[in-house]
Amino acid sequence: MGERITGKSIIVVSPDQVSCDLSGEAAILNLKSGVYFGLNTVGASIWKLIQEPRTIKEIRDALVEEYDVEPKHCEQDILELLQELSIHELIQIVNAENK
């Protein structure tokens, strides 16, 4: 928890969670804390993408393709959501500085 997310970070969901699709949105349960976390449709799209390890750029590029959004604004929103998911220990961040 508290790992800094950079452009070279690789993001993947934590093994200590379970999630389900709720008509395009997502509900995630942190198995350690018992706290639920809900995501809207865009957040759920990001959640689906990070079921396999992905970089911020890969996530951003997929969302820019799917939604009509400015890449820079999209990346900022992604970083904010991922930081929130990290605080709740729902994702793991691998900082690949040498990649």
Backbone bond lengths (Angstrom), bond angles and torsions (degrees), N, CA, C in turn:
res aa  C-N    CA-C-N  psi(-1)  N-CA   C-N-CA  omega(-1)  CA-C   N-CA-C  phi
1 M - - - 1.446 - - 1.524 109.05 -
2 G 1.350 117.05 147.32 1.438 119.90 177.80 1.516 114.11 83.37
3 E 1.309 117.89 3.31 1.456 122.76 178.10 1.528 108.40 -64.31
4 R 1.317 117.13 135.64 1.459 120.96 -179.41 1.527 110.27 -75.87
5 I 1.315 116.14 132.61 1.459 121.85 179.30 1.519 108.18 -94.30
6 T 1.329 115.88 124.93 1.460 121.60 177.87 1.524 108.62 -123.49
7 G 1.322 116.12 176.24 1.462 120.80 178.35 1.511 112.97 -62.34
8 K 1.314 116.87 -21.48 1.465 120.43 -179.58 1.526 112.69 -99.11
9 S 1.332 116.59 2.65 1.464 120.31 178.65 1.519 110.46 -67.45
10 I 1.313 114.80 145.13 1.463 121.42 172.93 1.522 105.82 -108.92
11 I 1.327 115.12 129.16 1.458 121.28 -174.21 1.526 109.53 -111.96
12 V 1.323 115.82 137.84 1.470 121.22 175.36 1.530 107.63 -149.20
13 V 1.316 116.39 151.43 1.470 119.54 179.92 1.526 110.26 -66.69
14 S 1.306 115.02 152.15 1.458 122.26 178.09 1.523 109.82 -73.87
15 P 1.324 117.71 146.79 1.471 119.14 175.78 1.530 111.94 -73.52
16 D 1.347 117.32 -12.50 1.467 121.33 -176.50 1.523 112.39 -94.22
17 Q 1.331 116.27 41.33 1.458 120.98 179.76 1.520 109.75 -147.91
18 V 1.317 115.57 160.68 1.453 122.42 169.09 1.523 105.98 -133.45
19 S 1.326 115.85 149.51 1.459 119.14 -178.65 1.513 109.88 -142.15
20 C 1.334 114.53 162.13 1.457 119.66 175.43 1.517 109.63 -145.94
21 D 1.322 114.94 154.48 1.454 123.20 177.54 1.526 108.20 -84.95
22 L 1.337 115.90 131.06 1.463 121.82 178.28 1.522 108.64 -121.27
23 S 1.321 116.83 79.14 1.470 121.76 -179.97 1.528 112.29 54.41
24 G 1.324 116.24 47.97 1.458 121.58 177.83 1.513 114.20 94.01
25 E 1.325 117.64 -15.10 1.456 121.38 173.70 1.527 107.07 -100.57
26 A 1.325 117.11 177.99 1.465 119.00 -178.56 1.521 110.47 -135.87
27 A 1.324 115.62 145.87 1.463 123.23 171.68 1.519 106.82 -119.85
28 I 1.319 115.39 131.73 1.466 121.41 -176.95 1.531 107.89 -124.88
29 L 1.305 116.19 135.17 1.462 121.91 176.99 1.514 108.80 -113.50
30 N 1.328 116.16 123.01 1.460 121.65 173.08 1.530 106.18 -79.01
31 L 1.325 116.75 114.61 1.466 121.17 -175.54 1.526 112.76 -69.42
32 K 1.323 117.86 -24.34 1.466 120.54 178.85 1.523 111.59 -76.78
33 S 1.347 116.57 -45.45 1.461 120.22 -174.53 1.523 113.55 -96.28
34 G 1.353 117.14 -19.69 1.447 120.65 -177.07 1.523 113.46 77.86
35 V 1.333 117.32 11.87 1.455 122.10 -177.82 1.526 110.11 -92.88
36 Y 1.343 115.31 133.66 1.465 121.62 175.43 1.524 109.70 -88.59
37 F 1.325 115.47 149.42 1.455 122.71 177.95 1.518 107.12 -135.78
38 G 1.318 117.62 130.51 1.460 121.22 -179.02 1.515 112.35 -108.26
39 L 1.329 116.38 144.91 1.465 122.15 178.63 1.524 109.68 -125.36
40 N 1.339 116.25 139.31 1.465 120.82 174.39 1.528 109.00 -74.27
41 T 1.326 117.84 -173.77 1.464 120.46 -174.16 1.530 112.93 -62.65
42 V 1.336 117.55 -39.79 1.466 119.41 179.41 1.530 109.68 -69.73
43 G 1.313 117.01 -43.58 1.462 120.86 176.22 1.519 111.44 -59.74
44 A 1.338 115.85 -39.09 1.466 120.30 178.34 1.531 110.71 -66.15
45 S 1.332 117.12 -34.67 1.474 120.31 175.81 1.522 110.54 -62.46
46 I 1.324 115.94 -42.96 1.467 120.57 177.54 1.527 109.58 -63.72
47 W 1.327 116.27 -43.95 1.472 121.32 -179.67 1.528 110.52 -58.06
48 K 1.334 116.86 -43.58 1.471 120.71 178.36 1.525 110.69 -62.39
49 L 1.332 116.65 -41.09 1.465 120.47 -179.00 1.527 112.20 -62.65
50 I 1.325 116.86 -37.25 1.470 119.05 -174.19 1.526 113.00 -89.91
51 Q 1.319 117.05 13.61 1.463 119.31 172.27 1.529 109.22 -65.81
52 E 1.316 116.07 -21.38 1.466 123.07 170.35 1.522 106.27 -120.14
53 P 1.332 118.37 148.73 1.466 120.08 -178.34 1.533 111.94 -54.73
54 R 1.323 115.59 131.24 1.467 122.17 179.70 1.519 109.69 -141.19
55 T 1.329 114.97 150.42 1.465 120.30 173.60 1.526 108.63 -85.50
56 I 1.320 116.29 164.63 1.467 121.75 176.24 1.527 109.06 -57.75
57 K 1.315 117.32 -41.93 1.475 121.51 -178.93 1.532 110.63 -62.01
58 E 1.321 117.25 -43.23 1.467 120.30 179.07 1.527 111.08 -62.92
59 I 1.323 116.52 -41.41 1.461 120.91 178.55 1.529 109.55 -64.79
60 R 1.330 116.24 -48.23 1.469 121.14 -179.61 1.527 111.44 -59.36
61 D 1.330 116.94 -47.41 1.464 120.45 -178.37 1.524 111.75 -60.77
62 A 1.330 117.10 -39.64 1.468 120.85 179.27 1.529 110.80 -66.08
63 L 1.320 117.38 -39.81 1.462 120.47 -179.19 1.526 111.81 -72.39
64 V 1.328 116.76 -37.86 1.469 120.46 178.44 1.523 109.69 -63.24
65 E 1.317 116.01 -35.21 1.461 120.74 177.58 1.534 111.40 -69.66
66 E 1.333 116.33 -37.92 1.465 121.29 -175.74 1.533 113.09 -82.31
67 Y 1.333 116.84 -35.80 1.464 121.68 -175.63 1.522 110.05 -119.61
68 D 1.314 116.39 155.63 1.457 122.11 177.08 1.531 108.00 -85.20
69 V 1.321 115.66 87.10 1.468 120.62 -175.22 1.523 109.66 -142.36
70 E 1.321 114.97 146.42 1.466 122.75 176.71 1.536 109.00 -69.65
71 P 1.343 119.53 129.43 1.470 121.35 -176.68 1.536 114.34 -53.44
72 K 1.330 117.58 -43.31 1.466 119.47 -177.68 1.528 111.16 -66.16
73 H 1.328 116.85 -42.82 1.466 121.18 178.16 1.531 110.23 -65.48
74 C 1.310 116.07 -40.99 1.459 122.19 178.90 1.529 110.55 -59.68
75 E 1.318 115.98 -47.12 1.468 119.84 -178.58 1.525 111.10 -62.14
76 Q 1.334 117.33 -40.32 1.471 120.93 178.91 1.526 110.35 -62.06
77 D 1.333 116.46 -43.84 1.466 120.43 178.74 1.528 111.43 -64.25
78 I 1.325 116.39 -39.38 1.470 120.99 177.86 1.525 109.98 -61.37
79 L 1.325 116.32 -47.16 1.466 120.52 -179.35 1.522 111.63 -60.76
80 E 1.332 116.72 -40.11 1.469 120.01 178.63 1.522 111.01 -63.80
81 L 1.333 117.17 -45.12 1.459 120.30 179.23 1.522 111.11 -64.59
82 L 1.324 117.12 -44.87 1.468 120.27 -178.89 1.520 111.40 -64.01
83 Q 1.325 117.39 -35.48 1.464 120.57 177.44 1.529 109.08 -63.80
84 E 1.332 116.65 -42.04 1.465 121.51 178.15 1.535 110.87 -63.66
85 L 1.329 116.62 -44.23 1.465 120.43 177.90 1.526 111.39 -63.72
86 S 1.325 116.24 -35.40 1.458 121.16 178.25 1.529 110.85 -66.35
87 I 1.322 116.45 -43.00 1.469 120.83 178.80 1.531 110.31 -58.73
88 H 1.329 116.54 -37.40 1.456 121.40 -179.73 1.533 112.68 -87.90
89 E 1.343 116.25 8.53 1.467 123.68 176.75 1.529 112.71 58.02
90 L 1.342 115.86 37.99 1.457 120.67 179.61 1.526 112.49 -99.75
91 I 1.329 116.64 -10.69 1.462 121.22 176.38 1.520 109.45 -132.83
92 Q 1.324 113.84 162.20 1.466 121.65 172.79 1.521 106.93 -115.51
93 I 1.325 115.98 141.90 1.459 122.48 -178.60 1.516 107.86 -118.61
94 V 1.329 115.49 124.31 1.453 120.67 176.54 1.523 106.19 -113.10
95 N 1.318 116.50 113.65 1.461 119.97 179.09 1.509 109.52 -87.17
96 A 1.331 114.29 106.11 1.458 122.44 -177.83 1.519 109.24 -96.92
97 E 1.286 116.96 73.83 1.472 122.38 -175.55 1.526 113.61 -62.42
98 N 1.318 116.36 -27.21 1.463 119.09 -176.40 1.517 112.84 -94.76
99 K 1.322 118.24 7.89 1.463 120.65 -178.17 1.492 111.37 -95.12
